[in-house]
């Protein structure tokens, strides 16, 4: 925390409990660490106060930028304190966490912009364990009030959320609350650990540390004269996607619905967007939220970081030349303009720091200036990104676009040149996009001059939404071809167009109409690549052809002559046996469709093992057991696996079926998807093709068994079924088979009176996800299950030649060869109407076949 005031007077906070540092009686309050669902993926751990005296739940507003939430509205509350009653208006949001049964649960919280006090006492856990007259299993799960395992900033003592009695009761896992009378200590078991509260023993009072801040409990008046302490910005260099390496994801499907803030951003865009009547170029406003006029200019931070960038440029001539060229190009193309900083404006002024991103593999842009819209002068300030609505996520799923790119003989790839910068920002908002640049970059004492962006820039939280929204309007309002309109709506990822079709005539129509369409919006659709000779000839005539036989496509490479996907092989391990290095290397293999899952899963299991040793980010695991030997082997295996080339084209017609296999072990579970097409003109001998795969790490919580993991694997298979229906627009008449080698799972799927909550919920998920009438569950012997490779070790040299993985089981093509063991394990999911008005309108029932 930072104290934003020189006033050192202590804040006296009054809650349902009284913590006082001036009395002989000192106590700690019950806290737990709740893993709230992040805005992208994984969990954001929040220290949470359990306060039965609070009438409602509260959450600190600065946490909302990190977590997933839904705005439910605003309410005026009368907050009662010992000093009287204060009426104020508060935002009401729903935040989310995953319970012990892996179900997503919600918490309704009012939002306040400051933290509460929190007393930490070192040694409390040991004090309870050694001094308690009894031994109890609960002692093993006590939550340490000094724990640093929270994600909100560098200071770990702060409270991020307060829960009232109703929510506390929902989190409790036992009716038993343990009172240790001799110690005046109370233990409350919850699903996130055992909260401790009560007296601080005299011998530990010198270990007590009080963090003071404006209290957000409903029994406090926030006085303007009190010093305010705010959450520090999270500066840990911990990747956002760490949790996916070992945490079992919530296996349900989140409804695709806009949050209230997203609706506001969308309406604002539609009302404020305009177009030039001659060029067709779009102009948009910044989507300001209610923090707009809290935005400070950030001038000192921007100036300091500009000087730092200048020092880097002076020490690196290549970087200097690239940055100067990038800035000159912005100015030459009228994307930025000089501005007199003395000119007064009533609109917000904000100065952006920047950094350069070198792109060695780019043929057009070797360096990109990326602005930092999250910068702010102090933790209590508001950054530009915090003052803007982020807007709904309109960007298509990258893996889904690649799956669609597999279907069609003719592949087509193009790029929207400088897509963000082709959208203008309204003049009244441009002063919030200022930045400094040294008048002479080669002179460290040269004065700084002021520029501002005239166009959408890299670094604003709203930029991806603004680009996607403009493209959406352009496609839906200006495109007269229904075919091209539908195609473009399903094949654009940010500024990349990736499409495939079986007809060369359609390919030519797509090229002509799409190119003309983007011209109308003042965009340049360029760098066209295709295995259609006619399309490439048209592109050359227009001067927009990308010559080359191997091109980059959404992180992969496409060998046009061979029509094969290639992986990036230009990466190395840095030689450090640390958690940071292992995670970085593990994520270097970009495999969105999961075709290398049998190899990549082994690295993820290893990373889970590294985490189990509770090492710091840069601690070495080189001499821990045999971990260095295993890691070196995995690095070698990875470099072999990424040399595998994958066929791009997959046959998809009315007869095509999906066959999804699932499997599990004690460490992991997952599913693999194959397409099966009987004999047809496109595939005279028929075809079975690997389409995608997904592996997940099994949690190490002591509760997971192999049968449970097998059931979780079946849920992944059901998820993949639904995902493929959306990606390939499968019709009801196209059959889907899910193959499972665990008969206990098939048995569970045929039951309706399962009492064990975990199994009941997973079975319900599978029935909900498998919504197609033709979905059939079948048993496959374990020795014939290709998904077994997801959970078993295999040498990379053997893996890249394994036809069973890449082409499916040899028996799959001919139906007569399918395994049958004569037992009633084949099931079909059927949709029937529910007669109970309180139930779901469509209830998925499982019909046994005998």
C-alpha positions in Angstrom: 0.0 0.0 0.0 1.0 3.6 -0.6 -0.1 6.4 1.7 -1.4 9.2 -0.6 -1.5 11.7 2.2 1.1 13.2 4.5 -1.3 12.9 7.4 0.0 10.1 9.6 -3.0 10.0 11.9 -4.3 6.4 12.3 -7.6 5.5 10.9 -10.0 4.1 13.5 -12.3 1.7 11.7 -15.4 0.3 13.3 -17.0 -3.0 12.1 -19.0 -5.7 13.8 -15.7 -6.7 15.4 -13.4 -4.2 16.9 -9.6 -4.5 16.3 -7.7 -2.1 18.5 -3.9 -1.6 18.8 -4.4 0.6 21.9 -6.0 -2.0 24.2 -4.7 -5.0 26.1 -7.2 -7.2 24.2 -6.0 -7.7 20.6 -7.6 -10.1 18.1 -7.5 -11.2 14.6 -10.5 -11.5 12.3 -11.3 -14.6 10.2 -9.9 -14.5 6.6 -9.7 -16.9 3.8 -8.2 -16.7 0.3 -10.9 -17.0 -2.4 -9.8 -17.9 -6.0 -12.2 -15.7 -8.1 -12.5 -16.4 -11.8 -10.1 -14.2 -13.8 -11.3 -12.1 -16.8 -9.3 -14.3 -19.2 -8.5 -17.7 -17.6 -7.4 -19.2 -14.3 -8.1 -17.7 -10.9 -7.3 -14.4 -9.1 -6.7 -15.1 -5.4 -8.3 -12.5 -3.1 -7.9 -12.2 0.7 -11.4 -12.2 2.0 -12.8 -11.2 5.4 -15.6 -13.2 6.9 -17.8 -10.7 8.6 -21.2 -11.9 10.0 -21.9 -8.4 11.1 -21.9 -7.1 7.6 -25.3 -6.9 5.9 -23.9 -7.4 2.4 -20.9 -8.5 0.4 -18.3 -5.9 -0.6 -15.4 -6.0 -3.1 -12.7 -3.5 -3.9 -13.3 -1.8 -7.2 -9.7 -2.0 -8.4 -9.9 -5.8 -8.5 -12.6 -5.8 -11.2 -10.1 -5.2 -13.9 -8.6 -8.6 -13.1 -11.6 -10.8 -12.6 -14.7 -11.9 -14.5 -17.9 -10.1 -13.3 -21.3 -9.0 -14.4 -22.7 -5.6 -13.6 -26.2 -6.1 -12.1 -27.0 -2.4 -11.7 -26.6 0.4 -9.1 -28.3 0.8 -5.7 -28.5 3.5 -3.2 -27.6 2.2 0.3 -27.8 3.8 3.7 -24.6 2.7 5.5 -25.1 2.7 9.2 -22.1 3.5 11.5 -21.6 4.6 15.1 -21.3 8.1 13.7 -24.7 8.0 12.0 -26.0 7.0 8.6 -24.5 7.8 5.2 -26.5 7.4 2.0 -24.5 6.6 -1.1 -24.9 4.9 -4.5 -22.9 1.7 -5.1 -22.4 -0.5 -8.1 -23.7 -4.1 -7.7 -21.7 -6.8 -9.4 -21.7 -10.6 -9.5 -18.2 -12.2 -9.2 -17.5 -15.9 -9.7 -15.6 -18.7 -8.1 -15.4 -22.5 -8.7 -16.6 -24.7 -5.8 -15.3 -28.1 -4.8 -17.5 -29.8 -7.3 -16.0 -27.6 -10.1 -19.3 -25.7 -10.5 -19.2 -22.0 -11.2 -20.9 -20.1 -8.3 -21.7 -16.4 -8.0 -21.3 -13.8 -5.3 -23.3 -10.6 -5.3 -21.0 -7.7 -4.1 -21.3 -4.0 -3.8 -18.2 -2.1 -5.0 -16.1 0.3 -3.0 -12.8 1.9 -4.0 -10.6 1.2 -1.0 -9.4 -1.7 1.3 -10.2 -2.5 4.9 -7.6 -2.9 7.6 -6.2 -6.3 8.3 -4.2 -7.4 11.3 -1.5 -10.0 10.6 0.3 -11.9 13.3 3.3 -14.1 12.6 3.2 -17.4 14.4 -0.5 -17.8 15.0 -0.8 -21.1 13.2 2.1 -22.6 15.2 0.7 -21.1 18.4 -2.6 -22.9 17.8 -1.1 -26.2 16.9 1.4 -26.3 19.9 -0.9 -24.8 22.6 -4.3 -26.3 21.7 -5.3 -29.1 24.2 -6.7 -31.2 21.3 -5.5 -32.4 17.9 -7.9 -31.9 15.0 -7.8 -32.5 11.2 -8.8 -28.8 10.8 -5.4 -27.7 12.0 -3.9 -28.9 8.6 -6.2 -26.6 6.6 -5.9 -23.3 8.6 -5.5 -20.2 6.5 -2.5 -18.2 7.7 -3.4 -14.5 8.1 0.2 -13.7 6.9 -0.1 -15.8 3.8 1.4 -14.1 0.7 -0.6 -16.4 -1.7 -2.8 -13.5 -3.0 -2.8 -11.8 -6.4 -3.7 -8.3 -5.6 -0.4 -6.4 -5.7 2.9 -6.5 -4.0 1.4 -6.1 -0.5 -0.3 -9.3 0.6 -2.0 -8.1 3.9 -4.8 -6.2 2.4 -8.5 -7.3 2.3 -10.0 -7.4 -1.1 -13.5 -8.7 -0.3 -15.9 -8.9 2.6 -18.5 -11.6 2.9 -21.7 -11.4 4.9 -23.2 -14.3 6.9 -25.3 -15.7 4.0 -22.3 -16.1 1.8 -20.1 -17.4 4.6 -22.7 -20.2 5.2 -22.6 -21.1 1.6 -18.8 -21.6 1.8 -18.8 -23.6 5.0 -18.1 -27.3 4.5 -19.1 -28.5 8.0 -21.7 -27.8 10.6 -18.8 -28.0 13.1 -17.2 -24.8 14.3 -14.3 -25.4 16.6 -13.9 -23.3 19.7 -10.6 -23.7 21.5 -11.7 -22.1 24.8 -8.3 -22.1 26.5 -6.9 -20.0 23.6 -10.0 -17.9 22.8 -9.6 -19.1 19.2 -12.4 -20.0 16.8 -11.9 -22.2 13.7 -14.4 -22.1 10.9 -14.0 -24.7 8.1 -14.8 -23.5 4.6 -14.2 -24.9 1.1 -11.2 -22.6 0.9 -9.6 -23.5 4.1 -10.2 -23.1 7.8 -10.5 -19.4 8.9 -9.1 -18.5 12.3 -10.2 -15.7 14.6 -9.8 -14.7 18.2 -7.3 -13.5 20.7 -3.7 -12.7 19.9 -1.5 -14.2 22.7 0.7 -11.7 24.6 3.9 -13.3 23.4 2.9 -12.6 19.7 1.8 -9.0 20.1 5.2 -7.8 19.0 4.7 -9.8 15.8 1.4 -8.0 15.0 1.3 -5.7 12.0 -1.7 -3.5 11.3 -2.5 -2.3 7.8 -4.8 0.7 7.9 -7.1 1.9 5.1 -10.6 3.2 4.6 -12.8 0.4 5.6 -15.4 -0.9 3.2 -17.5 -2.7 5.8 -21.0 -1.2 6.0 -20.3 0.1 9.5 -17.8 2.8 8.6 -18.0 6.4 7.4 -15.0 7.3 5.1 -13.8 10.7 6.3 -12.1 13.0 3.8 -9.4 13.9 6.3 -8.2 10.3 6.8 -5.1 9.1 5.0 -6.0 6.8 2.1 -4.1 3.6 1.3 -4.6 2.0 -2.0 -3.8 -1.3 -3.7 -0.5 -1.3 -5.5 -0.5 -2.1 -9.2 0.4 -5.8 -9.8 3.9 -5.7 -11.1 4.7 -9.4 -10.7 6.1 -10.9 -13.9 3.8 -13.9 -13.6 2.1 -15.0 -16.8 -1.7 -14.8 -16.7 -1.9 -18.4 -18.0 0.0 -20.1 -15.2 -3.1 -21.7 -13.7 -4.1 -23.6 -16.8 -1.0 -25.8 -16.5 -2.4 -27.7 -13.5 -5.8 -26.4 -12.4 -8.8 -28.3 -13.6 -10.9 -25.8 -15.6 -14.5 -25.4 -15.0 -16.0 -27.9 -17.3 -19.3 -26.2 -18.0 -20.0 -23.8 -20.9 -20.3 -20.1 -19.9 -23.3 -18.5 -21.7 -22.3 -16.0 -24.4 -23.9 -12.9 -23.0 -22.8 -9.3 -22.7 -22.1 -7.8 -19.4 -23.9 -4.5 -18.7 -20.7 -2.5 -19.3 -20.3 -4.3 -22.6 -23.8 -3.2 -23.7 -23.0 0.4 -22.7 -19.8 0.3 -24.7 -21.6 -1.2 -27.8 -24.4 1.4 -27.7 -21.8 4.2 -27.3 -19.9 2.9 -30.3 -23.0 2.8 -32.5 -24.1 6.2 -31.5 -20.7 8.0 -31.8 -19.2 6.2 -34.8 -19.1 8.2 -38.0 -17.8 7.8 -41.6 -16.2 10.1 -44.1 -18.7 10.6 -46.9 -15.9 10.5 -49.5 -13.3 8.0 -48.3 -15.6 5.9 -46.1 -13.0 6.0 -43.3 -14.4 5.4 -39.8 -14.1 7.8 -36.8 -14.8 6.5 -33.3 -14.9 8.1 -29.8 -13.1 6.7 -26.8 -15.6 4.7 -24.8 -15.3 6.7 -21.5 -16.7 5.3 -18.3 -17.5 7.2 -15.2 -13.8 7.5 -14.3 -13.2 9.8 -17.2 -12.7 13.0 -15.2 -10.6 11.2 -12.5 -7.9 10.7 -15.2 -4.7 12.7 -14.4 -2.2 13.7 -17.1 0.5 11.1 -16.1 3.0 13.6 -17.5 5.9 12.8 -15.1 5.7 9.0 -15.7 5.5 9.4 -19.4 8.5 11.8 -19.5 10.6 9.6 -17.3 9.9 6.5 -19.3 10.5 8.3 -22.6 13.9 9.2 -21.3 14.5 5.6 -20.3 13.5 4.5 -23.8 15.9 7.0 -25.2 18.7 5.6 -23.1 18.0 2.1 -24.5 18.0 3.5 -28.0 21.4 5.2 -27.4 22.9 1.9 -26.3 21.4 -0.1 -29.2 21.8 1.3 -32.7 19.5 -1.3 -34.2 16.8 -0.5 -31.8 17.4 3.3 -32.3 17.0 3.0 -36.1 13.9 0.8 -35.8 12.2 3.1 -33.3 13.0 6.2 -35.3 11.7 4.6 -38.4 8.5 3.5 -36.7 7.8 7.0 -35.3 8.6 8.7 -38.6 6.2 6.3 -40.4 3.4 7.2 -37.9 4.0 10.9 -38.7 4.4 10.5 -42.5 1.1 8.6 -42.7 -0.7 11.1 -40.5 -1.5 8.7 -37.7 0.0 11.1 -35.1 0.4 14.9 -35.0 2.4 17.5 -33.1 0.4 19.3 -30.4 1.1 22.4 -28.4 0.9 21.3 -24.8 -0.1 24.9 -23.7 -3.4 24.8 -25.5 -6.3 24.5 -23.0 -9.0 21.8 -23.3 -11.9 20.7 -21.2 -11.4 17.1 -22.2 -9.0 14.7 -20.4 -5.3 15.0 -21.1 -3.2 11.9 -20.6 0.4 11.2 -21.6 1.3 7.6 -22.7 4.6 5.9 -22.1 5.7 3.6 -24.9 8.1 0.8 -25.8 9.2 -0.8 -29.0 8.5 -4.3 -30.1 10.9 -5.6 -32.7 9.4 -8.1 -35.2 12.3 -9.8 -36.9 10.0 -12.1 -38.9 7.9 -9.4 -40.3 8.3 -8.3 -43.9 6.5 -5.0 -43.5 6.8 -3.7 -40.0 10.2 -4.3 -38.3 9.3 -2.3 -35.1 6.0 -1.3 -33.6 5.5 1.4 -31.0 3.2 0.0 -28.3 1.7 2.5 -25.9 1.1 1.8 -22.2 -2.5 2.7 -21.4 -2.3 1.1 -18.0 0.4 3.5 -16.7 -0.5 5.8 -13.9 1.4 8.1 -11.5 0.5 6.4 -8.3 -1.6 3.4 -7.3 -4.4 5.7 -6.2 -4.6 7.2 -9.7 -6.8 6.1 -12.6 -5.0 4.9 -15.8 -6.4 5.5 -19.3 -7.5 1.9 -19.5 -9.3 2.1 -16.2 -11.2 5.1 -17.5 -12.4 3.3 -20.7 -14.9 0.6 -21.2 -13.1 -2.4 -22.6 -16.1 -3.4 -24.7 -17.5 -6.8 -25.5 -15.1 -9.4 -26.9 -16.0 -9.6 -30.6 -12.8 -11.4 -31.6 -13.4 -14.9 -33.0 -11.8 -18.0 -31.5 -8.4 -18.5 -33.1 -8.5 -22.3 -32.9 -12.0 -22.3 -34.4 -10.8 -20.3 -37.4 -7.9 -22.7 -38.0 -10.4 -25.6 -37.9 -12.5 -23.9 -40.6 -9.3 -23.3 -42.6 -8.9 -27.1 -42.7 -12.2 -27.5 -44.6 -11.8 -26.5 -48.3 -9.4 -27.3 -51.1 -8.4 -23.7 -51.7 -6.8 -21.9 -48.7 -6.9 -18.1 -48.7 -4.9 -15.8 -46.4 -4.8 -12.0 -46.3 -3.9 -9.2 -43.9 -5.5 -5.8 -43.2 -2.7 -3.3 -43.4 -2.3 -1.3 -40.2 -5.9 -2.0 -39.3 -6.0 -0.2 -36.0 -4.4 2.9 -37.4 -6.8 3.1 -40.3 -9.6 4.1 -37.8 -9.6 7.7 -36.7 -10.2 8.9 -33.1 -12.5 11.9 -32.7 -10.6 15.2 -32.3 -12.1 15.8 -28.8 -10.6 12.6 -27.5 -7.1 12.9 -29.0 -5.5 14.7 -26.0 -5.9 11.6 -24.0 -3.5 9.9 -26.4 -0.5 12.2 -26.1 3.1 11.0 -25.9 6.5 12.5 -25.7 9.3 12.0 -28.2 12.9 13.4 -28.0 13.4 16.2 -30.5 16.8 14.7 -31.2 16.9 11.0 -30.2 20.7 11.0 -30.4 21.0 13.8 -27.8 20.2 12.7 -24.3 19.6 16.3 -23.3 17.3 17.2 -26.3 13.9 18.6 -25.2 10.9 16.4 -25.4 8.2 17.4 -27.9 4.5 16.4 -27.6 2.6 14.3 -30.1 -0.9 12.8 -30.0 -2.5 9.9 -31.8 -5.1 10.7 -34.4 -6.0 7.0 -34.8 -6.7 3.9 -32.7 -3.4 2.8 -31.2 -1.8 -0.3 -29.7 -2.0 -0.3 -26.0 -5.6 0.9 -25.3 -7.9 -1.6 -23.6 -10.7 -0.6 -26.0 -8.7 -0.9 -29.2 -9.5 -4.6 -30.0 -13.2 -3.9 -29.5 -13.1 -0.8 -31.6 -11.4 -2.6 -34.6 -13.7 -5.6 -34.3 -16.8 -3.4 -34.1 -15.8 -1.3 -37.1 -15.2 -4.5 -39.2 -18.5 -5.9 -38.0 -20.3 -2.7 -39.2 -18.4 -2.7 -42.5 -19.3 -6.3 -43.3 -22.9 -6.1 -42.2 -23.8 -2.8 -43.8 -21.7 -2.6 -46.9 -21.3 -6.2 -48.1 -24.0 -7.0 -50.7 -22.9 -10.7 -51.2 -24.5 -13.0 -48.7 -21.9 -15.6 -49.3 -18.9 -13.2 -48.7 -20.7 -11.6 -45.8 -21.1 -15.0 -44.0 -17.5 -16.0 -45.0 -15.9 -12.8 -43.6 -18.0 -13.1 -40.4 -16.4 -16.4 -39.6 -12.8 -16.0 -40.8 -11.3 -12.8 -39.4 -9.0 -12.9 -36.4 -8.2 -9.3 -35.4 -6.5 -8.1 -38.7 -6.0 -11.5 -40.3 -8.3 -13.1 -42.9 -8.0 -16.9 -43.0 -10.5 -18.7 -45.2 -10.9 -21.9 -47.3 -13.4 -23.1 -49.9 -13.7 -26.0 -52.3 -14.7 -23.9 -55.3 -12.1 -21.8 -57.2 -15.0 -19.6 -58.5 -16.0 -18.9 -54.9 -12.4 -18.1 -54.1 -12.2 -15.5 -56.9 -15.6 -14.0 -55.8 -14.3 -13.8 -52.2 -11.1 -12.0 -53.3 -12.9 -9.4 -55.5 -15.7 -8.6 -53.1 -13.7 -8.7 -49.9 -10.9 -6.5 -51.4 -13.5 -3.9 -52.7 -15.4 -4.0 -49.4 -12.4 -3.1 -47.3 -11.4 -0.4 -49.8 -14.8 1.2 -49.1 -13.9 1.4 -45.4 -10.4 2.9 -46.2 -8.7 -0.3 -45.3 -6.1 -2.1 -47.5 -6.6 -5.9 -47.6 -3.2 -7.0 -48.8 -0.6 -9.9 -48.6 -3.0 -12.3 -50.3 -1.7 -15.9 -50.4 -3.5 -18.9 -51.8 -3.0 -22.3 -53.5 -5.4 -21.0 -56.2 -3.3 -19.9 -59.2 -6.2 -17.8 -60.6 -6.6 -15.9 -57.3 -2.9 -15.2 -57.0 -2.9 -13.8 -60.6 -5.7 -11.4 -59.7 -3.8 -10.4 -56.5 -0.7 -9.7 -58.5 -2.6 -7.5 -60.9 -3.9 -5.5 -57.9 -0.4 -5.3 -56.4 -1.5 -7.1 -53.2 0.0 -10.6 -53.6 2.3 -12.1 -51.0 5.0 -14.1 -52.9 6.4 -17.0 -51.0 5.7 -20.7 -50.5 5.7 -20.8 -46.7 3.7 -18.1 -44.9 2.6 -17.5 -41.3 -1.0 -18.2 -40.5 -2.2 -17.4 -36.9 1.0 -18.6 -35.2 1.5 -21.6 -37.5 3.1 -21.8 -40.9 1.4 -22.9 -44.1 3.5 -24.7 -46.7 1.4 -23.8 -49.8 3.1 -26.1 -52.2 2.6 -29.2 -50.0 -0.6 -27.8 -48.4 0.8 -28.7 -44.9 0.8 -27.0 -41.5 4.3 -26.5 -40.0 5.2 -25.5 -36.4 7.6 -22.8 -35.4 11.0 -24.5 -34.7 13.0 -21.3 -34.1 13.0 -21.3 -30.3 15.4 -22.4 -27.7 15.4 -23.1 -23.9 17.5 -20.5 -22.1 19.4 -23.2 -20.1 18.0 -22.2 -16.7 16.5 -24.9 -14.4 13.9 -22.5 -12.9 10.1 -22.3 -12.7 10.1 -19.2 -14.8 12.2 -20.7 -17.5 10.2 -24.0 -17.6 6.9 -22.1 -17.9 8.2 -19.8 -20.6 9.6 -22.7 -22.6 6.4 -24.8 -22.2 4.4 -22.0 -23.7 6.7 -21.5 -26.6 5.1 -24.4 -28.5 2.0 -22.8 -30.1 -0.4 -25.6 -30.8 -4.0 -24.2 -30.7 -5.6 -27.3 -32.1 -3.7 -29.6 -29.7 -2.3 -31.9 -32.4 0.9 -32.4 -30.3 -1.0 -32.9 -27.1 0.8 -36.3 -26.2 4.1 -34.4 -26.1 3.0 -31.1 -24.7 1.0 -32.7 -21.8 4.2 -34.3 -20.4 5.7 -30.8 -20.0 2.6 -29.6 -18.3 2.6 -32.5 -15.9 6.3 -31.8 -15.2 5.5 -28.1 -14.6 2.8 -29.2 -12.0 5.6 -31.2 -10.3 7.8 -28.1 -10.2 5.0 -26.1 -8.6 4.5 -28.8 -6.0 8.0 -27.9 -4.6 6.8 -24.4 -3.9 9.9 -22.8 -5.5 10.2 -19.1 -6.1 10.2 -18.0 -9.7 14.0 -18.0 -10.1 14.9 -20.9 -7.7 16.6 -23.8 -9.3 15.2 -27.3 -9.5 18.4 -28.7 -11.1 19.4 -30.7 -8.0 15.9 -31.7 -6.8 15.5 -35.5 -7.3 15.8 -36.4 -11.0 14.0 -33.2 -12.3 16.9 -31.8 -14.3 17.3 -35.1 -16.2 13.6 -35.3 -17.0 13.5 -31.6 -18.1 16.4 -32.0 -20.5 14.7 -35.1 -22.0 11.4 -33.1 -22.4 13.3 -30.2 -24.1 14.9 -32.7 -26.6 11.5 -34.4 -27.2 9.8 -31.1 -27.9 12.3 -30.1 -30.6 11.7 -33.4 -32.3 7.9 -33.1 -32.1 7.7 -29.7 -33.6 9.3 -30.9 -36.8 6.1 -32.8 -37.6 4.2 -31.4 -40.6 0.4 -31.7 -40.6 -1.9 -32.0 -43.6 -4.2 -28.9 -43.8 -7.1 -30.1 -45.9 -9.9 -32.3 -44.4 -12.8 -33.6 -46.3 -16.2 -32.5 -44.9 -19.5 -33.4 -46.5 -22.9 -34.7 -45.5 -21.6 -38.1 -44.7 -18.8 -36.9 -42.5 -18.9 -38.2 -38.9 -17.1 -37.0 -35.8 -15.4 -39.6 -33.6 -14.2 -38.4 -30.2 -12.1 -40.6 -27.9 -11.5 -39.8 -24.2 -9.1 -41.3 -21.6 -7.5 -40.5 -18.3 -4.7 -41.4 -15.9 -3.9 -40.3 -12.4 -2.1 -37.2 -13.7 -4.2 -36.1 -16.6 -7.2 -36.6 -18.8 -8.4 -35.4 -22.2 -10.0 -36.2 -25.6 -9.0 -36.4 -29.3 -11.3 -35.7 -32.2 -11.2 -37.4 -35.6 -13.3 -36.8 -38.7 -14.5 -39.9 -40.6 -15.7 -39.6 -44.2 -16.8 -42.7 -46.2 -15.7 -43.1 -49.8 -16.5 -40.1 -51.9 -15.1 -38.2 -55.0 -12.9 -36.1 -52.7 -11.6 -39.2 -50.8 -12.0 -42.3 -53.1 -10.7 -44.7 -50.3 -12.5 -42.8 -47.5 -10.7 -40.7 -45.0 -10.0 -40.5 -41.2 -8.2 -37.4 -40.1 -7.0 -36.0 -36.8 -8.9 -32.8 -36.2 -8.0 -31.5 -32.7 -7.2 -32.7 -29.2 -7.4 -31.3 -25.7 -5.5 -32.4 -22.5 -6.0 -31.2 -19.0 -3.9 -31.7 -15.8 -5.7 -33.6 -13.0 -5.7 -31.6 -9.7 -3.6 -32.9 -6.9 -6.2 -32.4 -4.2 -6.3 -36.0 -2.9 -9.9 -36.4 -4.1 -9.4 -37.3 -7.7 -9.4 -41.0 -8.6 -8.8 -42.5 -12.0 -12.5 -43.2 -12.5 -13.3 -39.5 -11.7 -10.6 -38.4 -14.1 -12.1 -40.7 -16.7 -15.5 -39.0 -16.2 -13.8 -35.6 -16.5 -12.2 -36.8 -19.8 -15.7 -37.7 -21.0 -16.8 -34.1 -20.2 -13.9 -32.8 -22.3 -15.1 -35.1 -25.1 -18.6 -33.7 -24.8 -17.2 -30.1 -24.9 -15.3 -30.9 -28.0 -18.5 -32.3 -29.6 -20.3 -29.0 -29.0 -17.2 -27.0 -30.1 -16.9 -28.9 -33.4 -20.6 -28.4 -34.2 -20.1 -24.7 -33.9 -16.7 -24.6 -35.8 -17.9 -26.8 -38.7 -21.6 -25.9 -38.6 -22.5 -29.6 -38.4 -26.1 -30.5 -39.2 -28.4 -32.7 -37.2 -28.1 -35.6 -39.6 -24.3 -35.7 -39.2 -23.4 -38.4 -36.6 -21.2 -37.9 -33.6 -19.7 -40.8 -31.6 -18.0 -40.5 -28.2 -15.8 -43.5 -27.4 -14.9 -44.2 -23.8 -12.8 -47.1 -22.5 -14.0 -46.8 -18.9 -17.2 -48.9 -18.4 -17.8 -47.3 -15.0 -18.3 -44.0 -16.8 -20.8 -45.5 -19.2 -22.5 -47.0 -16.3 -22.8 -43.6 -14.5 -24.1 -42.0 -17.7 -27.0 -44.5 -17.6 -28.0 -43.7 -14.1 -30.4 -41.0 -12.8 -30.1 -41.5 -9.0 -26.4 -40.7 -8.5 -25.9 -39.3 -5.0 -22.3 -38.3 -5.2 -22.3 -34.7 -6.2 -19.1 -34.6 -8.3 -20.3 -37.6 -10.4 -23.9 -36.3 -10.6 -22.8 -32.9 -11.9 -20.3 -34.3 -14.5 -23.0 -36.6 -15.8 -25.4 -33.7 -16.0 -22.8 -31.7 -17.9 -22.3 -34.4 -20.5 -26.0 -34.8 -21.1 -26.3 -31.0 -21.5 -23.4 -30.7 -23.8 -24.3 -33.6 -26.1 -27.4 -31.9 -27.5 -27.5 -33.7 -30.9 -29.9 -36.6 -31.2 -27.3 -38.6 -33.1 -24.7 -38.4 -30.4 -23.8 -42.0 -29.5 -21.6 -43.2 -26.6 -19.7 -46.3 -27.3 -17.2 -48.5 -25.5 -13.7 -49.0 -26.9 -11.1 -51.4 -25.4 -8.3 -49.5 -23.8 -5.7 -51.1 -26.1 -7.6 -49.6 -29.1 -8.2 -46.1 -27.7 -6.0 -43.4 -29.4 -6.7 -41.0 -26.5 -4.5 -43.3 -24.4 -1.5 -41.5 -25.9 -2.6 -38.2 -24.2 -1.9 -39.7 -20.8 0.9 -42.1 -21.5 4.6 -41.4 -22.3 5.8 -42.0 -25.8 9.1 -41.2 -27.5 8.9 -38.2 -29.8 10.7 -40.1 -32.6 7.9 -42.7 -32.5 5.1 -40.2 -32.0 5.8 -38.2 -35.2 5.5 -41.5 -37.1 2.4 -42.8 -35.2 -0.3 -43.3 -37.7 -2.8 -44.3 -35.0 -2.6 -40.8 -33.6 -2.5 -38.7 -36.8 -4.8 -40.9 -39.0 -7.0 -42.5 -36.3 -7.3 -46.2 -35.4 -7.0 -48.5 -38.3 -10.4 -50.1 -37.6 -12.3 -46.8 -37.6 -12.7 -46.3 -41.4 -14.7 -49.6 -42.0 -17.7 -49.8 -39.7 -17.6 -53.6 -39.9 -14.3 -53.5 -38.0 -15.5 -51.4 -35.1 -14.9 -53.1 -31.7 -17.9 -54.8 -30.2 -17.7 -56.8 -26.9 -21.3 -57.9 -26.8 -22.1 -55.9 -23.7 -24.8 -53.2 -23.4 -22.4 -50.3 -23.2 -23.6 -48.4 -26.3 -25.7 -45.4 -25.4 -27.5 -42.7 -27.3 -28.3 -39.2 -25.9 -31.9 -38.4 -26.8 -33.8 -35.1 -26.3 -37.2 -35.5 -24.6 -39.7 -32.9 -23.3 -39.7 -32.5 -19.6 -43.1 -32.7 -17.9 -42.0 -30.8 -14.8 -42.4 -27.1 -15.2 -39.6 -26.4 -12.8 -37.1 -28.4 -14.8 -35.1 -27.4 -17.8 -37.3 -27.3 -20.9 -35.2 -29.8 -22.7 -34.0 -32.7 -20.6 -31.4 -34.9 -22.0 -32.1 -38.5 -21.3 -29.8 -41.5 -21.8 -31.4 -44.5 -23.5 -29.7 -47.9 -23.1 -29.4 -50.1 -26.1 -29.5 -53.8 -25.6 
